[in-house]
Amino acid sequence: MNTVGTLSLAICLIYMLLEKRKRPNLKIFNKNYILRVAMLLAISAYFMLKKLGYIA
């Protein structure tokens, strides 16, 4: 579940950044929301890599 969640967060973050780039006046993807998703992605990526044994 951690792997699926991390991958889906990565896909969502990429989509949000591309959508924000296309339409800069879009208010739903503001900076705080994108920052929260990026932080969640970093935390879940850390735990995924730890579980897979890449981080001791």
All heavy atoms as atom14 arrays in JSON, in Angstrom:
{
  "sequence": "MNTVGTLSLAICLIYMLLEKRKRPNLKIFNKNYILRVAMLLAISAYFMLKKLGYIA",
  "atom14_mask": [
    [1, 1, 1, 1, 1, 1, 1, 1, 0, 0, 0, 0, 0, 0],
    [1, 1, 1, 1, 1, 1, 1, 1, 0, 0, 0, 0, 0, 0],
    [1, 1, 1, 1, 1, 1, 1, 0, 0, 0, 0, 0, 0, 0],
    [1, 1, 1, 1, 1, 1, 1, 0, 0, 0, 0, 0, 0, 0],
    [1, 1, 1, 1, 0, 0, 0, 0, 0, 0, 0, 0, 0, 0],
    [1, 1, 1, 1, 1, 1, 1, 0, 0, 0, 0, 0, 0, 0],
    [1, 1, 1, 1, 1, 1, 1, 1, 0, 0, 0, 0, 0, 0],
    [1, 1, 1, 1, 1, 1, 0, 0, 0, 0, 0, 0, 0, 0],
    [1, 1, 1, 1, 1, 1, 1, 1, 0, 0, 0, 0, 0, 0],
    [1, 1, 1, 1, 1, 0, 0, 0, 0, 0, 0, 0, 0, 0],
    [1, 1, 1, 1, 1, 1, 1, 1, 0, 0, 0, 0, 0, 0],
    [1, 1, 1, 1, 1, 1, 0, 0, 0, 0, 0, 0, 0, 0],
    [1, 1, 1, 1, 1, 1, 1, 1, 0, 0, 0, 0, 0, 0],
    [1, 1, 1, 1, 1, 1, 1, 1, 0, 0, 0, 0, 0, 0],
    [1, 1, 1, 1, 1, 1, 1, 1, 1, 1, 1, 1, 0, 0],
    [1, 1, 1, 1, 1, 1, 1, 1, 0, 0, 0, 0, 0, 0],
    [1, 1, 1, 1, 1, 1, 1, 1, 0, 0, 0, 0, 0, 0],
    [1, 1, 1, 1, 1, 1, 1, 1, 0, 0, 0, 0, 0, 0],
    [1, 1, 1, 1, 1, 1, 1, 1, 1, 0, 0, 0, 0, 0],
    [1, 1, 1, 1, 1, 1, 1, 1, 1, 0, 0, 0, 0, 0],
    [1, 1, 1, 1, 1, 1, 1, 1, 1, 1, 1, 0, 0, 0],
    [1, 1, 1, 1, 1, 1, 1, 1, 1, 0, 0, 0, 0, 0],
    [1, 1, 1, 1, 1, 1, 1, 1, 1, 1, 1, 0, 0, 0],
    [1, 1, 1, 1, 1, 1, 1, 0, 0, 0, 0, 0, 0, 0],
    [1, 1, 1, 1, 1, 1, 1, 1, 0, 0, 0, 0, 0, 0],
    [1, 1, 1, 1, 1, 1, 1, 1, 0, 0, 0, 0, 0, 0],
    [1, 1, 1, 1, 1, 1, 1, 1, 1, 0, 0, 0, 0, 0],
    [1, 1, 1, 1, 1, 1, 1, 1, 0, 0, 0, 0, 0, 0],
    [1, 1, 1, 1, 1, 1, 1, 1, 1, 1, 1, 0, 0, 0],
    [1, 1, 1, 1, 1, 1, 1, 1, 0, 0, 0, 0, 0, 0],
    [1, 1, 1, 1, 1, 1, 1, 1, 1, 0, 0, 0, 0, 0],
    [1, 1, 1, 1, 1, 1, 1, 1, 0, 0, 0, 0, 0, 0],
    [1, 1, 1, 1, 1, 1, 1, 1, 1, 1, 1, 1, 0, 0],
    [1, 1, 1, 1, 1, 1, 1, 1, 0, 0, 0, 0, 0, 0],
    [1, 1, 1, 1, 1, 1, 1, 1, 0, 0, 0, 0, 0, 0],
    [1, 1, 1, 1, 1, 1, 1, 1, 1, 1, 1, 0, 0, 0],
    [1, 1, 1, 1, 1, 1, 1, 0, 0, 0, 0, 0, 0, 0],
    [1, 1, 1, 1, 1, 0, 0, 0, 0, 0, 0, 0, 0, 0],
    [1, 1, 1, 1, 1, 1, 1, 1, 0, 0, 0, 0, 0, 0],
    [1, 1, 1, 1, 1, 1, 1, 1, 0, 0, 0, 0, 0, 0],
    [1, 1, 1, 1, 1, 1, 1, 1, 0, 0, 0, 0, 0, 0],
    [1, 1, 1, 1, 1, 0, 0, 0, 0, 0, 0, 0, 0, 0],
    [1, 1, 1, 1, 1, 1, 1, 1, 0, 0, 0, 0, 0, 0],
    [1, 1, 1, 1, 1, 1, 0, 0, 0, 0, 0, 0, 0, 0],
    [1, 1, 1, 1, 1, 0, 0, 0, 0, 0, 0, 0, 0, 0],
    [1, 1, 1, 1, 1, 1, 1, 1, 1, 1, 1, 1, 0, 0],
    [1, 1, 1, 1, 1, 1, 1, 1, 1, 1, 1, 0, 0, 0],
    [1, 1, 1, 1, 1, 1, 1, 1, 0, 0, 0, 0, 0, 0],
    [1, 1, 1, 1, 1, 1, 1, 1, 0, 0, 0, 0, 0, 0],
    [1, 1, 1, 1, 1, 1, 1, 1, 1, 0, 0, 0, 0, 0],
    [1, 1, 1, 1, 1, 1, 1, 1, 1, 0, 0, 0, 0, 0],
    [1, 1, 1, 1, 1, 1, 1, 1, 0, 0, 0, 0, 0, 0],
    [1, 1, 1, 1, 0, 0, 0, 0, 0, 0, 0, 0, 0, 0],
    [1, 1, 1, 1, 1, 1, 1, 1, 1, 1, 1, 1, 0, 0],
    [1, 1, 1, 1, 1, 1, 1, 1, 0, 0, 0, 0, 0, 0],
    [1, 1, 1, 1, 1, 0, 0, 0, 0, 0, 0, 0, 0, 0]
  ],
  "atom14_positions": [
    [[0.82, -1.19, 0.0], [0.0, 0.0, 0.0], [0.87, 1.26, 0.0], [0.5, 2.26, -0.61], [-0.91, 0.0, 1.22], [-1.99, -1.06, 1.2], [-2.99, -1.05, -0.29], [-3.96, 0.38, -0.04], [0.0, 0.0, 0.0], [0.0, 0.0, 0.0], [0.0, 0.0, 0.0], [0.0, 0.0, 0.0], [0.0, 0.0, 0.0], [0.0, 0.0, 0.0]],
    [[2.0, 1.19, 0.67], [2.89, 2.35, 0.69], [3.43, 2.65, -0.7], [3.51, 3.8, -1.11], [4.03, 2.11, 1.67], [4.81, 3.37, 1.97], [4.44, 4.44, 1.55], [5.88, 3.22, 2.7], [0.0, 0.0, 0.0], [0.0, 0.0, 0.0], [0.0, 0.0, 0.0], [0.0, 0.0, 0.0], [0.0, 0.0, 0.0], [0.0, 0.0, 0.0]],
    [[3.77, 1.61, -1.45], [4.28, 1.8, -2.8], [3.21, 2.4, -3.7], [3.47, 3.34, -4.46], [4.76, 0.45, -3.38], [5.72, -0.11, -2.49], [5.39, 0.64, -4.74], [0.0, 0.0, 0.0], [0.0, 0.0, 0.0], [0.0, 0.0, 0.0], [0.0, 0.0, 0.0], [0.0, 0.0, 0.0], [0.0, 0.0, 0.0], [0.0, 0.0, 0.0]],
    [[2.0, 1.88, -3.62], [0.9, 2.4, -4.44], [0.6, 3.85, -4.06], [0.4, 4.7, -4.94], [-0.35, 1.51, -4.28], [-1.55, 2.13, -4.95], [-0.1, 0.12, -4.82], [0.0, 0.0, 0.0], [0.0, 0.0, 0.0], [0.0, 0.0, 0.0], [0.0, 0.0, 0.0], [0.0, 0.0, 0.0], [0.0, 0.0, 0.0], [0.0, 0.0, 0.0]],
    [[0.57, 4.15, -2.8], [0.31, 5.51, -2.34], [1.39, 6.49, -2.78], [1.09, 7.61, -3.2], [0.0, 0.0, 0.0], [0.0, 0.0, 0.0], [0.0, 0.0, 0.0], [0.0, 0.0, 0.0], [0.0, 0.0, 0.0], [0.0, 0.0, 0.0], [0.0, 0.0, 0.0], [0.0, 0.0, 0.0], [0.0, 0.0, 0.0], [0.0, 0.0, 0.0]],
    [[2.64, 6.07, -2.69], [3.73, 6.94, -3.1], [3.69, 7.22, -4.59], [3.85, 8.36, -5.03], [5.09, 6.3, -2.73], [5.11, 6.05, -1.33], [6.24, 7.19, -3.1], [0.0, 0.0, 0.0], [0.0, 0.0, 0.0], [0.0, 0.0, 0.0], [0.0, 0.0, 0.0], [0.0, 0.0, 0.0], [0.0, 0.0, 0.0], [0.0, 0.0, 0.0]],
    [[3.44, 6.18, -5.38], [3.35, 6.37, -6.83], [2.17, 7.23, -7.22], [2.27, 8.09, -8.1], [3.3, 5.01, -7.53], [4.57, 4.18, -7.43], [4.36, 2.81, -8.07], [5.73, 4.9, -8.07], [0.0, 0.0, 0.0], [0.0, 0.0, 0.0], [0.0, 0.0, 0.0], [0.0, 0.0, 0.0], [0.0, 0.0, 0.0], [0.0, 0.0, 0.0]],
    [[1.04, 7.05, -6.56], [-0.13, 7.87, -6.88], [0.1, 9.33, -6.47], [-0.32, 10.25, -7.18], [-1.38, 7.31, -6.25], [-1.32, 7.38, -4.86], [0.0, 0.0, 0.0], [0.0, 0.0, 0.0], [0.0, 0.0, 0.0], [0.0, 0.0, 0.0], [0.0, 0.0, 0.0], [0.0, 0.0, 0.0], [0.0, 0.0, 0.0], [0.0, 0.0, 0.0]],
    [[0.77, 9.57, -5.35], [1.11, 10.94, -4.96], [2.05, 11.58, -5.96], [1.9, 12.76, -6.29], [1.75, 10.96, -3.58], [0.84, 11.17, -2.39], [1.61, 11.04, -1.1], [0.15, 12.49, -2.45], [0.0, 0.0, 0.0], [0.0, 0.0, 0.0], [0.0, 0.0, 0.0], [0.0, 0.0, 0.0], [0.0, 0.0, 0.0], [0.0, 0.0, 0.0]],
    [[3.0, 10.82, -6.46], [3.93, 11.36, -7.46], [3.19, 11.73, -8.74], [3.43, 12.79, -9.32], [5.03, 10.34, -7.76], [0.0, 0.0, 0.0], [0.0, 0.0, 0.0], [0.0, 0.0, 0.0], [0.0, 0.0, 0.0], [0.0, 0.0, 0.0], [0.0, 0.0, 0.0], [0.0, 0.0, 0.0], [0.0, 0.0, 0.0], [0.0, 0.0, 0.0]],
    [[2.28, 10.87, -9.17], [1.5, 11.15, -10.38], [0.63, 12.38, -10.16], [0.54, 13.26, -11.03], [0.67, 9.92, -10.78], [1.6, 8.81, -11.27], [-0.36, 10.27, -11.85], [0.92, 7.47, -11.43], [0.0, 0.0, 0.0], [0.0, 0.0, 0.0], [0.0, 0.0, 0.0], [0.0, 0.0, 0.0], [0.0, 0.0, 0.0], [0.0, 0.0, 0.0]],
    [[0.0, 12.48, -9.0], [-0.85, 13.64, -8.7], [-0.04, 14.93, -8.65], [-0.49, 15.96, -9.14], [-1.57, 13.43, -7.38], [-2.88, 12.22, -7.47], [0.0, 0.0, 0.0], [0.0, 0.0, 0.0], [0.0, 0.0, 0.0], [0.0, 0.0, 0.0], [0.0, 0.0, 0.0], [0.0, 0.0, 0.0], [0.0, 0.0, 0.0], [0.0, 0.0, 0.0]],
    [[1.14, 14.88, -8.07], [1.97, 16.08, -7.99], [2.39, 16.54, -9.38], [2.34, 17.74, -9.69], [3.2, 15.83, -7.11], [4.11, 17.03, -6.88], [3.35, 18.14, -6.15], [5.33, 16.64, -6.12], [0.0, 0.0, 0.0], [0.0, 0.0, 0.0], [0.0, 0.0, 0.0], [0.0, 0.0, 0.0], [0.0, 0.0, 0.0], [0.0, 0.0, 0.0]],
    [[2.78, 15.6, -10.23], [3.16, 15.95, -11.6], [1.97, 16.55, -12.34], [2.1, 17.57, -13.02], [3.71, 14.71, -12.34], [5.06, 14.32, -11.75], [3.85, 14.99, -13.83], [5.56, 12.97, -12.2], [0.0, 0.0, 0.0], [0.0, 0.0, 0.0], [0.0, 0.0, 0.0], [0.0, 0.0, 0.0], [0.0, 0.0, 0.0], [0.0, 0.0, 0.0]],
    [[0.79, 15.95, -12.18], [-0.41, 16.48, -12.83], [-0.73, 17.89, -12.33], [-1.04, 18.78, -13.13], [-1.6, 15.55, -12.57], [-2.9, 16.12, -13.04], [-3.21, 16.14, -14.39], [-3.81, 16.66, -12.14], [-4.41, 16.67, -14.83], [-5.0, 17.19, -12.57], [-5.3, 17.2, -13.91], [-6.48, 17.73, -14.35], [0.0, 0.0, 0.0], [0.0, 0.0, 0.0]],
    [[-0.64, 18.11, -11.02], [-0.94, 19.42, -10.47], [0.03, 20.48, -10.98], [-0.38, 21.6, -11.31], [-0.92, 19.38, -8.94], [-2.1, 18.67, -8.36], [-2.24, 18.58, -6.56], [-0.72, 19.1, -5.91], [0.0, 0.0, 0.0], [0.0, 0.0, 0.0], [0.0, 0.0, 0.0], [0.0, 0.0, 0.0], [0.0, 0.0, 0.0], [0.0, 0.0, 0.0]],
    [[1.31, 20.14, -11.06], [2.29, 21.1, -11.55], [2.08, 21.42, -13.02], [2.21, 22.58, -13.44], [3.7, 20.58, -11.3], [4.13, 20.52, -9.84], [5.48, 19.83, -9.71], [4.17, 21.91, -9.24], [0.0, 0.0, 0.0], [0.0, 0.0, 0.0], [0.0, 0.0, 0.0], [0.0, 0.0, 0.0], [0.0, 0.0, 0.0], [0.0, 0.0, 0.0]],
    [[1.74, 20.41, -13.82], [1.48, 20.66, -15.24], [0.22, 21.49, -15.43], [0.17, 22.4, -16.29], [1.36, 19.34, -16.0], [2.64, 18.54, -16.16], [2.37, 17.21, -16.82], [3.67, 19.34, -16.95], [0.0, 0.0, 0.0], [0.0, 0.0, 0.0], [0.0, 0.0, 0.0], [0.0, 0.0, 0.0], [0.0, 0.0, 0.0], [0.0, 0.0, 0.0]],
    [[-0.82, 21.21, -14.67], [-2.06, 21.97, -14.76], [-1.84, 23.42, -14.32], [-2.36, 24.34, -14.93], [-3.09, 21.32, -13.85], [-4.44, 20.95, -14.31], [-4.81, 21.01, -15.74], [-4.43, 20.14, -16.51], [-5.56, 21.93, -16.08], [0.0, 0.0, 0.0], [0.0, 0.0, 0.0], [0.0, 0.0, 0.0], [0.0, 0.0, 0.0], [0.0, 0.0, 0.0]],
    [[-1.06, 23.61, -13.28], [-0.77, 24.97, -12.79], [0.05, 25.74, -13.82], [-0.12, 26.94, -13.97], [-0.02, 24.86, -11.46], [0.24, 26.17, -10.78], [-1.02, 26.75, -10.22], [-0.68, 27.96, -9.38], [-1.83, 28.7, -8.99], [0.0, 0.0, 0.0], [0.0, 0.0, 0.0], [0.0, 0.0, 0.0], [0.0, 0.0, 0.0], [0.0, 0.0, 0.0]],
    [[0.92, 25.02, -14.53], [1.74, 25.67, -15.55], [0.9, 26.1, -16.75], [1.13, 27.16, -17.33], [2.84, 24.72, -15.98], [3.87, 25.35, -16.84], [5.0, 24.41, -17.09], [6.04, 25.09, -17.82], [7.13, 24.54, -18.22], [7.35, 23.27, -17.93], [8.02, 25.2, -18.88], [0.0, 0.0, 0.0], [0.0, 0.0, 0.0], [0.0, 0.0, 0.0]],
    [[-0.09, 25.27, -17.1], [-0.97, 25.6, -18.23], [-1.88, 26.77, -17.91], [-2.09, 27.65, -18.74], [-1.84, 24.4, -18.61], [-1.18, 23.4, -19.49], [-2.24, 22.5, -20.08], [-2.06, 21.09, -19.6], [-3.07, 20.18, -20.1], [0.0, 0.0, 0.0], [0.0, 0.0, 0.0], [0.0, 0.0, 0.0], [0.0, 0.0, 0.0], [0.0, 0.0, 0.0]],
    [[-2.44, 26.75, -16.71], [-3.4, 27.79, -16.29], [-2.95, 28.38, -14.96], [-3.34, 27.92, -13.9], [-4.79, 27.19, -16.15], [-5.34, 26.67, -17.46], [-6.74, 26.2, -17.29], [-6.71, 24.88, -16.65], [-7.8, 24.19, -16.34], [-8.98, 24.7, -16.59], [-7.71, 23.01, -15.79], [0.0, 0.0, 0.0], [0.0, 0.0, 0.0], [0.0, 0.0, 0.0]],
    [[-2.1, 29.41, -15.01], [-1.55, 29.97, -13.77], [-2.6, 30.62, -12.86], [-2.36, 30.76, -11.66], [-0.53, 31.0, -14.23], [-0.61, 31.06, -15.7], [-1.56, 30.04, -16.19], [0.0, 0.0, 0.0], [0.0, 0.0, 0.0], [0.0, 0.0, 0.0], [0.0, 0.0, 0.0], [0.0, 0.0, 0.0], [0.0, 0.0, 0.0], [0.0, 0.0, 0.0]],
    [[-3.75, 31.01, -13.39], [-4.75, 31.65, -12.55], [-5.66, 30.65, -11.85], [-6.59, 31.04, -11.16], [-5.59, 32.64, -13.37], [-6.3, 31.95, -14.52], [-6.05, 30.79, -14.8], [-7.17, 32.67, -15.2], [0.0, 0.0, 0.0], [0.0, 0.0, 0.0], [0.0, 0.0, 0.0], [0.0, 0.0, 0.0], [0.0, 0.0, 0.0], [0.0, 0.0, 0.0]],
    [[-5.38, 29.36, -11.97], [-6.16, 28.32, -11.32], [-5.94, 28.39, -9.81], [-4.81, 28.29, -9.34], [-5.74, 26.96, -11.87], [-6.6, 25.76, -11.56], [-7.98, 25.95, -12.18], [-5.97, 24.52, -12.12], [0.0, 0.0, 0.0], [0.0, 0.0, 0.0], [0.0, 0.0, 0.0], [0.0, 0.0, 0.0], [0.0, 0.0, 0.0], [0.0, 0.0, 0.0]],
    [[-6.99, 28.56, -9.05], [-6.85, 28.78, -7.61], [-6.88, 27.5, -6.79], [-6.48, 27.5, -5.64], [-7.95, 29.72, -7.12], [-7.87, 31.06, -7.78], [-8.43, 32.12, -6.92], [-8.39, 33.39, -7.71], [-7.8, 34.47, -7.08], [0.0, 0.0, 0.0], [0.0, 0.0, 0.0], [0.0, 0.0, 0.0], [0.0, 0.0, 0.0], [0.0, 0.0, 0.0]],
    [[-7.33, 26.4, -7.37], [-7.46, 25.16, -6.58], [-6.1, 24.58, -6.23], [-5.92, 23.98, -5.19], [-8.35, 24.14, -7.3], [-8.7, 23.0, -6.36], [-7.69, 23.61, -8.55], [-9.8, 22.11, -6.87], [0.0, 0.0, 0.0], [0.0, 0.0, 0.0], [0.0, 0.0, 0.0], [0.0, 0.0, 0.0], [0.0, 0.0, 0.0], [0.0, 0.0, 0.0]],
    [[-5.1, 24.76, -7.09], [-3.76, 24.24, -6.82], [-2.86, 25.39, -6.39], [-1.92, 25.75, -7.08], [-3.19, 23.54, -8.05], [-3.99, 22.37, -8.52], [-4.23, 22.17, -9.85], [-4.5, 21.45, -7.62], [-4.96, 21.08, -10.29], [-5.23, 20.37, -8.06], [-5.46, 20.19, -9.4], [0.0, 0.0, 0.0], [0.0, 0.0, 0.0], [0.0, 0.0, 0.0]],
    [[-3.11, 25.94, -5.22], [-2.26, 27.03, -4.75], [-0.95, 26.48, -4.19], [-0.75, 25.27, -4.08], [-3.0, 27.9, -3.74], [-3.43, 27.12, -2.52], [-3.02, 26.0, -2.32], [-4.28, 27.72, -1.71], [0.0, 0.0, 0.0], [0.0, 0.0, 0.0], [0.0, 0.0, 0.0], [0.0, 0.0, 0.0], [0.0, 0.0, 0.0], [0.0, 0.0, 0.0]],
    [[-0.05, 27.37, -3.83], [1.29, 26.97, -3.39], [1.25, 26.1, -2.13], [2.01, 25.15, -2.01], [2.15, 28.19, -3.15], [2.51, 28.92, -4.4], [3.36, 30.13, -4.08], [3.61, 30.92, -5.35], [4.39, 32.12, -5.08], [0.0, 0.0, 0.0], [0.0, 0.0, 0.0], [0.0, 0.0, 0.0], [0.0, 0.0, 0.0], [0.0, 0.0, 0.0]],
    [[0.38, 26.43, -1.2], [0.32, 25.66, 0.05], [-0.12, 24.23, -0.21], [0.41, 23.29, 0.39], [-0.64, 26.32, 1.03], [-0.09, 27.61, 1.58], [1.12, 27.8, 1.61], [-0.97, 28.49, 1.99], [0.0, 0.0, 0.0], [0.0, 0.0, 0.0], [0.0, 0.0, 0.0], [0.0, 0.0, 0.0], [0.0, 0.0, 0.0], [0.0, 0.0, 0.0]],
    [[-1.09, 24.04, -1.09], [-1.58, 22.7, -1.41], [-0.5, 21.87, -2.09], [-0.28, 20.71, -1.74], [-2.82, 22.82, -2.3], [-3.56, 21.54, -2.49], [-4.3, 20.99, -1.46], [-3.51, 20.87, -3.7], [-4.98, 19.81, -1.62], [-4.2, 19.68, -3.87], [-4.93, 19.17, -2.84], [-5.59, 18.0, -3.0], [0.0, 0.0, 0.0], [0.0, 0.0, 0.0]],
    [[0.2, 22.48, -3.04], [1.28, 21.77, -3.74], [2.41, 21.44, -2.77], [2.99, 20.35, -2.82], [1.77, 22.6, -4.94], [0.67, 22.67, -6.0], [3.04, 22.03, -5.52], [0.96, 23.58, -7.17], [0.0, 0.0, 0.0], [0.0, 0.0, 0.0], [0.0, 0.0, 0.0], [0.0, 0.0, 0.0], [0.0, 0.0, 0.0], [0.0, 0.0, 0.0]],
    [[2.72, 22.34, -1.85], [3.77, 22.08, -0.86], [3.38, 20.93, 0.07], [4.21, 20.08, 0.39], [4.04, 23.35, -0.04], [5.14, 23.26, 0.99], [6.47, 22.98, 0.31], [5.21, 24.53, 1.79], [0.0, 0.0, 0.0], [0.0, 0.0, 0.0], [0.0, 0.0, 0.0], [0.0, 0.0, 0.0], [0.0, 0.0, 0.0], [0.0, 0.0, 0.0]],
    [[2.11, 20.86, 0.47], [1.66, 19.76, 1.33], [1.78, 18.42, 0.61], [2.22, 17.43, 1.2], [0.21, 19.98, 1.74], [0.05, 21.03, 2.76], [-1.4, 21.19, 3.12], [-1.58, 22.39, 3.9], [-2.67, 23.1, 3.93], [-3.71, 22.73, 3.22], [-2.75, 24.18, 4.66], [0.0, 0.0, 0.0], [0.0, 0.0, 0.0], [0.0, 0.0, 0.0]],
    [[1.39, 18.38, -0.64], [1.49, 17.13, -1.41], [2.96, 16.74, -1.58], [3.31, 15.56, -1.47], [0.77, 17.26, -2.76], [1.03, 16.05, -3.64], [-0.72, 17.44, -2.56], [0.0, 0.0, 0.0], [0.0, 0.0, 0.0], [0.0, 0.0, 0.0], [0.0, 0.0, 0.0], [0.0, 0.0, 0.0], [0.0, 0.0, 0.0], [0.0, 0.0, 0.0]],
    [[3.83, 17.7, -1.82], [5.26, 17.41, -1.98], [5.85, 16.87, -0.67], [6.66, 15.94, -0.69], [6.0, 18.66, -2.43], [0.0, 0.0, 0.0], [0.0, 0.0, 0.0], [0.0, 0.0, 0.0], [0.0, 0.0, 0.0], [0.0, 0.0, 0.0], [0.0, 0.0, 0.0], [0.0, 0.0, 0.0], [0.0, 0.0, 0.0], [0.0, 0.0, 0.0]],
    [[5.43, 17.43, 0.46], [5.93, 16.94, 1.76], [5.44, 15.52, 2.03], [6.2, 14.67, 2.5], [5.5, 17.88, 2.88], [6.19, 19.22, 2.86], [7.95, 19.1, 3.09], [8.02, 18.6, 4.78], [0.0, 0.0, 0.0], [0.0, 0.0, 0.0], [0.0, 0.0, 0.0], [0.0, 0.0, 0.0], [0.0, 0.0, 0.0], [0.0, 0.0, 0.0]],
    [[4.16, 15.26, 1.75], [3.64, 13.9, 1.92], [4.36, 12.92, 1.01], [4.63, 11.78, 1.4], [2.14, 13.88, 1.64], [1.25, 14.39, 2.75], [-0.18, 14.47, 2.27], [1.35, 13.5, 3.96], [0.0, 0.0, 0.0], [0.0, 0.0, 0.0], [0.0, 0.0, 0.0], [0.0, 0.0, 0.0], [0.0, 0.0, 0.0], [0.0, 0.0, 0.0]],
    [[4.66, 13.34, -0.21], [5.39, 12.48, -1.14], [6.79, 12.17, -0.61], [7.24, 11.03, -0.67], [5.46, 13.15, -2.51], [6.24, 12.4, -3.58], [5.59, 11.05, -3.86], [6.33, 13.22, -4.83], [0.0, 0.0, 0.0], [0.0, 0.0, 0.0], [0.0, 0.0, 0.0], [0.0, 0.0, 0.0], [0.0, 0.0, 0.0], [0.0, 0.0, 0.0]],
    [[7.46, 13.18, -0.07], [8.81, 12.96, 0.47], [8.78, 12.01, 1.66], [9.62, 11.1, 1.76], [9.42, 14.3, 0.88], [0.0, 0.0, 0.0], [0.0, 0.0, 0.0], [0.0, 0.0, 0.0], [0.0, 0.0, 0.0], [0.0, 0.0, 0.0], [0.0, 0.0, 0.0], [0.0, 0.0, 0.0], [0.0, 0.0, 0.0], [0.0, 0.0, 0.0]],
    [[7.81, 12.17, 2.55], [7.71, 11.29, 3.71], [7.39, 9.86, 3.3], [8.02, 8.91, 3.77], [6.66, 11.83, 4.7], [7.15, 13.14, 5.33], [6.34, 10.81, 5.79], [6.08, 13.89, 6.08], [0.0, 0.0, 0.0], [0.0, 0.0, 0.0], [0.0, 0.0, 0.0], [0.0, 0.0, 0.0], [0.0, 0.0, 0.0], [0.0, 0.0, 0.0]],
    [[6.44, 9.7, 2.4], [6.08, 8.35, 1.98], [7.19, 7.7, 1.15], [7.41, 6.49, 1.24], [4.75, 8.34, 1.21], [4.86, 9.11, 0.05], [0.0, 0.0, 0.0], [0.0, 0.0, 0.0], [0.0, 0.0, 0.0], [0.0, 0.0, 0.0], [0.0, 0.0, 0.0], [0.0, 0.0, 0.0], [0.0, 0.0, 0.0], [0.0, 0.0, 0.0]],
    [[7.93, 8.49, 0.37], [9.06, 7.94, -0.39], [10.15, 7.46, 0.57], [10.77, 6.42, 0.35], [9.6, 8.97, -1.36], [0.0, 0.0, 0.0], [0.0, 0.0, 0.0], [0.0, 0.0, 0.0], [0.0, 0.0, 0.0], [0.0, 0.0, 0.0], [0.0, 0.0, 0.0], [0.0, 0.0, 0.0], [0.0, 0.0, 0.0], [0.0, 0.0, 0.0]],
    [[10.38, 8.21, 1.64], [11.37, 7.8, 2.64], [11.0, 6.44, 3.24], [11.83, 5.54, 3.33], [11.49, 8.86, 3.73], [12.3, 8.4, 4.91], [13.68, 8.35, 4.84], [11.68, 7.98, 6.09], [14.43, 7.91, 5.92], [12.42, 7.55, 7.16], [13.79, 7.51, 7.09], [14.53, 7.07, 8.14], [0.0, 0.0, 0.0], [0.0, 0.0, 0.0]],
    [[9.74, 6.3, 3.66], [9.33, 5.04, 4.27], [9.3, 3.9, 3.27], [9.6, 2.75, 3.62], [7.97, 5.19, 4.95], [8.04, 5.94, 6.25], [7.37, 7.13, 6.42], [8.81, 5.46, 7.29], [7.45, 7.82, 7.61], [8.91, 6.15, 8.49], [8.23, 7.34, 8.65], [0.0, 0.0, 0.0], [0.0, 0.0, 0.0], [0.0, 0.0, 0.0]],
    [[8.98, 4.19, 2.01], [9.0, 3.15, 0.98], [10.43, 2.67, 0.75], [10.7, 1.47, 0.69], [8.41, 3.66, -0.33], [8.32, 2.59, -1.41], [7.71, 3.21, -2.96], [9.13, 4.05, -3.56], [0.0, 0.0, 0.0], [0.0, 0.0, 0.0], [0.0, 0.0, 0.0], [0.0, 0.0, 0.0], [0.0, 0.0, 0.0], [0.0, 0.0, 0.0]],
    [[11.38, 3.61, 0.64], [12.77, 3.23, 0.42], [13.34, 2.51, 1.64], [14.17, 1.6, 1.49], [13.61, 4.47, 0.09], [13.31, 5.11, -1.26], [14.09, 6.41, -1.4], [13.63, 4.16, -2.39], [0.0, 0.0, 0.0], [0.0, 0.0, 0.0], [0.0, 0.0, 0.0], [0.0, 0.0, 0.0], [0.0, 0.0, 0.0], [0.0, 0.0, 0.0]],
    [[12.91, 2.89, 2.82], [13.37, 2.21, 4.03], [12.85, 0.77, 4.07], [13.57, -0.16, 4.42], [12.91, 2.98, 5.26], [13.5, 2.47, 6.54], [13.2, 3.39, 7.68], [13.9, 2.83, 8.9], [13.88, 3.74, 10.02], [0.0, 0.0, 0.0], [0.0, 0.0, 0.0], [0.0, 0.0, 0.0], [0.0, 0.0, 0.0], [0.0, 0.0, 0.0]],
    [[11.58, 0.59, 3.67], [11.0, -0.75, 3.66], [11.68, -1.65, 2.64], [11.89, -2.84, 2.87], [9.52, -0.65, 3.37], [8.82, -1.99, 3.35], [7.36, -1.84, 3.02], [6.73, -3.21, 2.92], [5.38, -3.14, 2.37], [0.0, 0.0, 0.0], [0.0, 0.0, 0.0], [0.0, 0.0, 0.0], [0.0, 0.0, 0.0], [0.0, 0.0, 0.0]],
    [[12.05, -1.07, 1.49], [12.7, -1.85, 0.43], [14.17, -2.12, 0.73], [14.81, -2.9, 0.05], [12.56, -1.14, -0.9], [11.13, -1.05, -1.46], [11.1, -0.22, -2.72], [10.59, -2.44, -1.73], [0.0, 0.0, 0.0], [0.0, 0.0, 0.0], [0.0, 0.0, 0.0], [0.0, 0.0, 0.0], [0.0, 0.0, 0.0], [0.0, 0.0, 0.0]],
    [[14.73, -1.48, 1.75], [16.11, -1.75, 2.16], [17.14, -0.83, 1.55], [18.32, -1.08, 1.7], [0.0, 0.0, 0.0], [0.0, 0.0, 0.0], [0.0, 0.0, 0.0], [0.0, 0.0, 0.0], [0.0, 0.0, 0.0], [0.0, 0.0, 0.0], [0.0, 0.0, 0.0], [0.0, 0.0, 0.0], [0.0, 0.0, 0.0], [0.0, 0.0, 0.0]],
    [[16.73, 0.22, 0.87], [17.7, 1.16, 0.29], [18.24, 2.12, 1.33], [19.29, 2.7, 1.16], [17.05, 1.95, -0.86], [16.75, 1.08, -2.05], [15.44, 0.88, -2.46], [17.76, 0.47, -2.77], [15.14, 0.1, -3.54], [17.48, -0.33, -3.86], [16.17, -0.5, -4.25], [15.88, -1.29, -5.33], [0.0, 0.0, 0.0], [0.0, 0.0, 0.0]],
    [[17.49, 2.31, 2.42], [17.93, 3.14, 3.53], [18.01, 2.29, 4.78], [17.07, 1.56, 5.09], [16.94, 4.31, 3.76], [16.87, 5.21, 2.54], [17.34, 5.12, 4.98], [15.82, 6.28, 2.64], [0.0, 0.0, 0.0], [0.0, 0.0, 0.0], [0.0, 0.0, 0.0], [0.0, 0.0, 0.0], [0.0, 0.0, 0.0], [0.0, 0.0, 0.0]],
    [[19.13, 2.35, 5.45], [19.31, 1.49, 6.64], [18.61, 2.03, 7.84], [18.23, 3.1, 8.01], [20.79, 1.34, 6.94], [0.0, 0.0, 0.0], [0.0, 0.0, 0.0], [0.0, 0.0, 0.0], [0.0, 0.0, 0.0], [0.0, 0.0, 0.0], [0.0, 0.0, 0.0], [0.0, 0.0, 0.0], [0.0, 0.0, 0.0], [0.0, 0.0, 0.0]]
  ]
}
